[in-house]
Amino acid sequence: MIRLAEVIKTFLPDLEQQYGSRLLPSHRQALTAIEQCRTQALGTAAIHCQDCDSHAVFPLSCGHRFCPQCQHEARETWLERQRAKLLPVDYYLITFTLPAPLRALVYDHQREAYDLLIRLAWQTLAAFGLRDKTLHGDLGATVVLHTHNRALDFHPHVHVVLPAGAIDPATRHWNRKTGKFLFPHKALAKVFRAKWFAAMKELGWTVRADLPAQWVVDCKPVGNGDKALIYLGRYLYHGVLPEKNILRNADGQVTFRYTDNTGTQKTRTLAGADFRWLLLRHVLPKGLRRSRDYGFLHANCKRLIGLLHRVLRFIPPQPQQRPPRCCKHCGGMVTVSIFPIPAHLRSAARPAAASLEAAM
């Protein structure tokens, strides 16, 4: 398997030469984290068995959300938390996509634009939930930001997993909706477009004349919601490109595979520096939350979710108990000791990382 860290080392000089002036601090931090991941540069973890006295030492992982080797435990934790809030109703996956002429603006104002995209998608759905004759109440939703399409081109959009149930704000009754139809997608797109234009004007952004009159919002049923959550969790916590999909790194080029919207596997080959830049465009601003829960699914509504479970007589999937750490030799209990290297000393540990830090 070709490691992303190997590609970084190979094409770092080309990347600096071609895109150095466009690299953000967040890009350089991601590059350094991935290059140092699971190396002595970050420190080590020592495992000791109390029964057979065996020892093992492993390098620490970086934990960066852009790193394809990390985030497995974070994904499982997120999925368990979302499954614990599932309800016995139909679920829908709604996708809000920004038109191509806006992508340059979004990239230049990432923190504000991503936050706006997430919030306006939720506000649009919340307004429809209150006006809907069947639901007529406050919704709950999980909103997840994606910045790329399947070929990894910059393509900002959000996915919303939404249970077709609502709490009437006046009576506190639980209303639910069934069937394959939730809200008219053209009406959703029209309201979302109007909200985006209003926000752009408020922020002082120029509204381009070539923006399409009709935007795209997709709304489809997804059963009980579990598969949709698994799908989103896979993209949330595995980096932009799994390393198993990097097929070739030779002759100054990188080839990777992806699956298009029809389910057909395709390959794409780019010059090494262009490949790295393709991935780096999807590094998010530091501290930006790309997954957010709204309405009665918000983290502050745990008691309300518990009440709904009791009223609806529904037991959500329970988290699986993780097995204890045991010695692979004798099965005995082990202790784990962590010996991290402080951040200010890491650049001295690896010369390649030091060059990145110096360029910041």
CORWOCOR-V775571 format. One record per residue. RES is the residue in one small letter. SS is DSSP state (hx for helix, st for strand, lp for the rest). PHI is phi in whole degrees, -180 to 180 (NA if undefined). Layout:
# CORWOCOR-V775571
RES|SS|PHI, RES|SS|PHI
This chain:
# CORWOCOR-V775571
m|lp|NA, i|lp|-84, r|lp|-85, l|hx|-63, a|hx|-61, e|hx|-65, v|hx|-66, i|hx|-61, k|hx|-62, t|hx|-65, f|hx|-112, l|hx|-61, p|hx|-61, d|hx|-65, l|hx|-63, e|hx|-63, q|hx|-68, q|hx|-88, y|hx|-125, g|hx|-55, s|hx|-71, r|hx|-104, l|lp|-75, l|lp|-90, p|hx|-54, s|hx|-65, h|hx|-64, r|hx|-66, q|hx|-63, a|hx|-65, l|hx|-60, t|hx|-63, a|hx|-62, i|hx|-67, e|hx|-65, q|hx|-90, c|lp|-61, r|lp|58, t|lp|-126, q|hx|-66, a|hx|-63, l|hx|-94, g|st|113, t|st|-138, a|st|-119, a|st|-106, i|st|-111, h|st|-129, c|st|-88, q|lp|-77, d|lp|-92, c|lp|-102, d|lp|63, s|lp|-81, h|st|-129, a|st|-151, v|st|-125, f|st|-129, p|st|-72, l|lp|-79, s|lp|-89, c|lp|-81, g|lp|76, h|lp|-71, r|lp|-70, f|lp|-89, c|lp|-80, p|lp|-74, q|lp|-90, c|lp|-107, q|lp|79, h|hx|-62, e|hx|-66, a|hx|-63, r|hx|-65, e|hx|-65, t|hx|-64, w|hx|-62, l|hx|-66, e|hx|-62, r|hx|-65, q|hx|-72, r|hx|-64, a|lp|-66, k|lp|-107, l|lp|-63, l|lp|-127, p|lp|-80, v|lp|-138, d|lp|-73, y|st|-116, y|st|-132, l|st|-111, i|st|-112, t|st|-118, f|st|-105, t|st|-121, l|lp|-85, p|lp|-67, a|hx|-55, p|hx|-62, l|hx|-92, r|hx|-65, a|hx|-64, l|hx|-63, v|hx|-62, y|hx|-66, d|hx|-74, h|lp|-130, q|hx|-58, r|hx|-60, e|hx|-69, a|hx|-70, y|hx|-64, d|hx|-61, l|hx|-65, l|hx|-59, i|hx|-67, r|hx|-66, l|hx|-70, a|hx|-62, w|hx|-66, q|hx|-61, t|hx|-64, l|hx|-67, a|hx|-61, a|hx|-66, f|hx|-67, g|hx|-64, l|hx|-71, r|hx|-87, d|lp|-65, k|lp|-67, t|lp|-87, l|lp|-76, h|lp|43, g|lp|-172, d|st|-86, l|lp|-89, g|st|-134, a|st|-158, t|st|-113, v|st|-113, v|st|-127, l|st|-88, h|st|-122, t|st|-115, h|st|-142, n|lp|-92, r|lp|-68, a|lp|-86, l|lp|75, d|lp|-72, f|st|-67, h|st|-154, p|st|-67, h|st|-161, v|st|-126, h|st|-106, v|st|-124, v|st|-97, l|st|-131, p|st|-76, a|lp|-82, g|st|-146, a|st|-151, i|st|-104, d|lp|-63, p|lp|-66, a|lp|-90, t|lp|-98, r|lp|65, h|lp|-79, w|st|-94, n|st|-111, r|st|-133, k|lp|-128, t|lp|-121, g|lp|106, k|lp|-88, f|lp|-114, l|lp|-107, f|lp|-132, p|lp|-66, h|hx|-67, k|hx|-68, a|hx|-68, l|hx|-59, a|hx|-63, k|hx|-65, v|hx|-69, f|hx|-61, r|hx|-61, a|hx|-64, k|hx|-65, w|hx|-66, f|hx|-61, a|hx|-63, a|hx|-68, m|hx|-60, k|hx|-65, e|hx|-65, l|hx|-84, g|lp|82, w|lp|-83, t|lp|-74, v|lp|-90, r|lp|-71, a|lp|-76, d|lp|-91, l|lp|-68, p|lp|-65, a|lp|-74, q|lp|-114, w|lp|-101, v|st|-111, v|st|-131, d|st|-108, c|st|-137, k|st|-141, p|st|-73, v|lp|-135, g|lp|66, n|lp|-88, g|lp|91, d|hx|-66, k|hx|-65, a|hx|-65, l|hx|-67, i|hx|-62, y|hx|-60, l|hx|-69, g|hx|-62, r|hx|-64, y|hx|-84, l|hx|-71, y|lp|-128, h|lp|-134, g|lp|77, v|lp|-75, l|lp|-136, p|lp|-61, e|hx|-64, k|hx|-65, n|hx|-91, i|st|-85, l|st|-93, r|st|-153, n|st|-138, a|st|-159, d|lp|57, g|lp|76, q|st|-131, v|st|-126, t|st|-115, f|st|-132, r|st|-114, y|st|-153, t|st|-111, d|lp|-79, n|lp|-66, t|lp|-93, g|lp|89, t|lp|-87, q|st|-80, k|st|-131, t|st|-122, r|st|-140, t|st|-119, l|st|-134, a|st|-60, g|hx|-54, a|hx|-66, d|hx|-66, f|hx|-64, r|hx|-64, w|hx|-67, l|hx|-57, l|hx|-75, l|hx|-65, r|lp|-63, h|lp|-103, v|lp|-71, l|lp|-84, p|lp|-58, k|lp|-59, g|lp|87, l|lp|-74, r|lp|-89, r|lp|-89, s|st|-123, r|st|-138, d|st|-106, y|st|-126, g|st|65, f|lp|-76, l|lp|-95, h|lp|-63, a|hx|-60, n|hx|-78, c|hx|-109, k|hx|-61, r|hx|-65, l|hx|-66, i|hx|-63, g|hx|-62, l|hx|-65, l|hx|-62, h|hx|-61, r|hx|-71, v|hx|-64, l|lp|-87, r|lp|53, f|lp|-128, i|lp|-109, p|lp|-71, p|lp|-57, q|lp|-92, p|lp|-63, q|lp|-77, q|lp|-71, r|lp|-80, p|lp|-64, p|lp|-69, r|lp|-71, c|st|-128, c|lp|-69, k|lp|-74, h|lp|-90, c|lp|-122, g|lp|82, g|lp|-77, m|st|-73, v|st|-124, t|st|-114, v|st|-119, s|st|-117, i|st|-104, f|st|-127, p|st|-75, i|lp|-96, p|lp|-55, a|hx|-58, h|hx|-73, l|hx|-103, r|hx|-69, s|hx|-62, a|hx|-73, a|hx|-75, r|lp|-137, p|hx|-58, a|hx|-63, a|hx|-68, a|hx|-63, s|hx|-65, l|hx|-68, e|hx|-63, a|hx|-68, a|hx|-82, m|lp|-73
